[in-house]
Amino acid sequence: MSDKRMSAEEAVGRIESGMTVGIGGWGSRRKPMALVRALLRSDVRDLTVVSYGGPDVGLLAAAGKIRKLVTAFATLDSIPLEPHFRAARERADFELVELDEAMFLWGLTAAVHRLPFLPIRAGLGSDVMTVNPLLRTVVSPYEDGEELVAVPALRLDVALVHLNRADAQGNGQYLGPDPYFDDLFCEAAEQAYLSCERVVSASGFLAAAGPQTLLVGRHAVAGVIETPHGAHFTSCAPDYGRDEAFQRAYAKAAADPAAWQAFTRRFLAGDEDTYQAAVAAYAKEGEDV
């Protein structure tokens, strides 16, 4: 079996401008932030981003890399609305396709099964049908004749996800309370890149929690990137929780252009090692960035 380990830069180097990129995790939880930061350092632009949005969406929006966003929300969890997302929407910086959470799930599922759409009940009678006029309904061909929403497949060129553990072949394991649909992101994509806290052997999977926690199969993964604290500042339970102090500093800086420039120079101007070193130094200093 092939060894799929690579750097974040190698993975992001396979992403081209104009692609549709799915980003796993949920809100400010287990986001592949090291891969997002590598994407920020690249020249890639005009992306269609598909995400249960968090700071991944915010950072890419602030950098002007999003042409179209497909999402159910954009939140930092303990901060209800992602500040860069809000500002970008107020400026009409990108096209927004709003789906409810169930529609998003079944859109990914349709893509996994290579179907053009899946019929579901979610969304009927709600304003999501109004704000998203491209959605269509279908009528059941059976006796019930029920009208259903035809949720289009969310096909992805690339998926980026972060899990607790992976092996060199691309099998991925989560150890926290929720898979966050990362397996669907990988299966819905032409190529998926899996970052992880630590690369382990098959016996390492078993020692950690057992085979039932294996979420992503190697057949769906093109590259594995070992990135300790690669989900920072989002959570990656049980390895670490959300860095609430840093997240507050991020949101505060997002509200002021000069403060955001200073934040970017300090935390986002260098590579991942530079970022992690700056975060460690910040943690010793307190909450003033």
C-alpha positions in Angstrom: 0.0 0.0 0.0 1.3 3.4 -0.9 2.6 6.0 1.6 0.5 9.1 1.1 2.2 11.4 3.5 2.9 14.9 2.2 3.2 18.5 3.5 0.4 21.0 3.6 2.0 22.9 0.9 2.1 19.9 -1.4 -1.5 19.2 -0.8 -2.6 22.8 -1.4 -0.3 22.9 -4.5 -2.8 20.5 -6.1 -5.7 23.0 -5.7 -6.3 25.3 -8.7 -8.2 28.5 -8.9 -11.9 28.1 -9.7 -12.2 24.7 -8.0 -14.9 23.6 -5.6 -13.4 22.9 -2.2 -15.2 21.2 0.6 -13.9 21.8 4.1 -14.8 19.4 6.9 -15.5 20.0 10.6 -18.4 22.0 12.0 -18.4 25.7 13.0 -15.4 26.2 15.2 -14.8 22.5 15.7 -12.1 20.2 14.2 -11.5 22.4 11.1 -8.4 21.6 9.0 -7.0 25.0 9.8 -3.4 24.2 9.0 -4.5 23.4 5.4 -6.7 26.5 5.3 -3.6 28.6 6.4 -1.6 26.9 3.6 -4.4 27.9 1.2 -4.2 31.5 2.4 -0.5 31.5 1.5 -1.2 30.2 -2.0 -2.2 32.2 -5.1 -5.4 30.2 -5.5 -8.5 32.3 -5.9 -12.1 32.2 -7.1 -13.0 29.2 -5.1 -16.4 27.7 -4.5 -16.3 26.7 -0.8 -18.7 24.1 0.6 -18.6 24.1 4.4 -20.5 23.9 7.6 -18.8 27.3 8.1 -16.5 28.5 10.8 -13.2 30.4 10.7 -12.2 28.5 7.6 -14.8 30.5 5.7 -13.9 33.7 7.6 -10.2 33.6 6.8 -10.8 32.7 3.1 -13.4 35.4 2.8 -11.0 38.0 4.4 -8.4 37.0 1.9 -10.8 37.4 -1.0 -10.4 33.8 -2.1 -14.1 32.9 -2.2 -16.2 33.4 -5.4 -19.2 31.3 -4.1 -20.1 29.9 -0.7 -22.4 26.9 -0.1 -23.2 26.7 3.6 -25.8 26.2 6.2 -24.2 28.7 8.6 -20.9 30.4 9.4 -20.3 30.5 13.2 -17.6 30.4 15.8 -19.9 28.5 18.1 -19.2 30.6 21.3 -19.4 33.6 19.0 -22.6 33.2 17.1 -21.7 34.8 13.7 -18.3 34.6 12.0 -17.2 38.2 11.8 -15.3 38.1 8.5 -18.2 36.2 6.9 -20.6 38.9 8.1 -18.5 41.7 6.7 -18.0 39.9 3.4 -21.7 39.4 3.0 -22.4 43.0 3.8 -20.0 43.9 1.0 -21.6 41.3 -1.3 -18.1 39.9 -1.9 -19.3 36.5 -3.0 -22.3 34.5 -4.1 -24.1 32.7 -1.3 -26.1 29.5 -1.6 -28.0 28.9 1.6 -29.0 25.4 2.5 -30.4 24.1 5.8 -28.3 21.6 7.7 -30.2 18.6 6.4 -30.2 19.8 2.8 -26.4 20.2 3.1 -26.0 16.6 4.5 -28.1 15.1 1.7 -26.4 17.1 -0.9 -23.1 15.6 0.2 -24.8 12.1 0.3 -26.1 12.5 -3.3 -22.6 13.3 -4.4 -21.1 10.3 -2.6 -23.6 8.0 -4.5 -23.0 9.9 -7.8 -26.7 10.9 -7.9 -27.8 14.2 -9.4 -30.0 14.9 -6.4 -31.8 13.3 -3.5 -35.5 14.0 -2.5 -36.0 15.1 1.1 -38.7 16.8 3.2 -36.4 19.3 4.9 -36.9 22.9 3.7 -40.5 22.6 2.6 -42.5 25.5 3.9 -39.4 27.4 5.0 -37.8 30.5 3.7 -34.8 28.5 2.4 -36.9 27.8 -0.7 -37.3 31.6 -1.1 -33.7 32.7 -0.5 -32.5 29.8 -2.8 -34.8 30.0 -5.8 -32.7 27.5 -7.8 -34.0 24.7 -5.6 -36.7 22.5 -7.2 -39.3 20.1 -6.0 -40.2 16.7 -7.3 -43.4 14.6 -6.9 -43.1 11.0 -5.7 -44.0 8.6 -8.5 -45.7 6.3 -6.0 -49.3 6.3 -4.6 -48.5 8.9 -2.0 -47.7 11.6 -4.6 -45.8 13.5 -2.0 -44.0 16.7 -3.0 -40.3 16.7 -1.9 -37.3 19.0 -2.2 -34.8 17.8 -4.9 -31.5 18.7 -3.2 -28.7 18.9 -5.8 -25.5 16.9 -5.3 -22.7 18.8 -3.7 -19.9 17.5 -5.9 -16.4 18.6 -4.8 -13.1 18.8 -6.7 -11.2 18.7 -3.4 -12.0 18.0 0.2 -9.9 19.1 3.2 -10.6 17.4 6.6 -8.8 17.1 9.9 -9.0 14.0 12.2 -7.3 13.0 15.4 -5.3 10.1 13.9 -4.4 8.7 10.5 -2.1 6.1 9.0 0.2 6.7 6.1 -2.2 5.1 3.7 -5.0 7.5 4.5 -7.3 5.7 6.9 -8.6 8.3 9.4 -9.8 8.1 12.9 -11.8 10.5 15.1 -11.7 10.3 18.9 -14.1 13.0 19.8 -17.9 13.0 20.2 -18.8 13.7 16.5 -17.7 12.7 13.0 -18.9 16.0 11.5 -19.6 14.3 8.2 -15.9 14.3 7.2 -16.3 10.9 5.6 -19.0 12.3 3.3 -16.7 15.3 2.3 -14.0 12.8 1.4 -16.3 10.5 -0.6 -17.9 13.4 -2.4 -14.6 14.7 -3.7 -12.4 13.9 -6.6 -9.4 14.2 -4.3 -9.4 14.4 -0.5 -6.5 15.6 1.8 -6.6 14.5 5.4 -4.6 16.3 8.0 -4.2 14.8 11.5 -2.8 15.3 14.9 -0.6 12.2 14.6 0.2 9.5 12.0 -0.1 6.1 13.6 0.0 2.4 12.6 -3.0 0.1 12.4 -2.2 -1.1 15.9 -2.2 2.5 17.0 -5.8 2.9 15.9 -6.8 -0.1 18.0 -4.9 1.1 21.0 -6.5 4.6 20.8 -10.2 3.6 20.6 -11.0 0.6 18.4 -12.0 0.0 14.9 -15.5 1.6 15.2 -13.9 5.0 15.4 -12.3 4.6 11.9 -14.2 7.2 9.8 -12.3 7.8 6.6 -11.1 5.0 4.3 -7.8 5.1 2.5 -9.6 4.6 -0.9 -11.0 8.2 -0.6 -7.8 9.9 0.5 -5.1 11.3 -1.9 -2.8 12.7 0.8 -2.1 12.6 4.5 -0.6 15.6 6.4 0.6 15.3 10.0 -0.1 18.6 11.6 0.0 18.7 15.4 -2.5 21.4 16.6 -3.5 21.6 13.0 -7.1 22.4 13.9 -6.1 25.4 16.1 -7.9 27.6 17.1 -10.9 25.4 16.7 -11.3 22.3 18.9 -10.0 18.8 18.3 -11.5 16.8 21.1 -10.1 15.0 23.0 -6.7 16.2 22.0 -7.5 19.9 22.8 -10.4 22.2 23.2 -11.2 25.4 21.3 -8.7 28.2 22.1 -11.4 30.6 23.3 -8.9 33.4 24.2 -7.3 33.3 20.8 -10.7 33.1 19.1 -11.8 36.2 21.0 -8.7 38.0 19.8 -9.4 36.9 16.3 -12.9 38.2 16.4 -11.8 41.5 18.0 -9.2 42.0 15.3 -11.7 41.2 12.6 -13.7 44.3 13.6 -11.0 46.8 12.8 -8.9 46.9 9.6 -5.7 48.1 11.3 -6.0 45.5 14.0 -6.6 42.8 11.4 -3.4 43.9 9.5 -1.5 43.5 12.8 -3.1 40.1 13.5 -2.2 39.0 9.9 1.4 40.1 10.2 1.8 38.3 13.6 0.0 35.1 12.9 -0.6 34.5 9.2 2.4 36.0 7.4 4.7 32.9 7.9 4.5 29.2 7.6 2.7 26.8 9.9 5.7 26.5 12.3 5.8 30.3 12.5 2.1 30.4 13.3 2.3 27.8 16.0 5.3 29.6 17.6 3.4 32.9 17.5 0.4 31.2 19.2 2.6 29.8 21.9 4.1 33.2 22.6 0.7 34.8 22.6 -0.6 32.3 25.2 2.2 33.4 27.6 1.4 37.1 27.1 -2.4 37.2 27.6 -5.2 38.4 25.4 -3.8 41.5 23.8 -2.6 40.8 20.2 
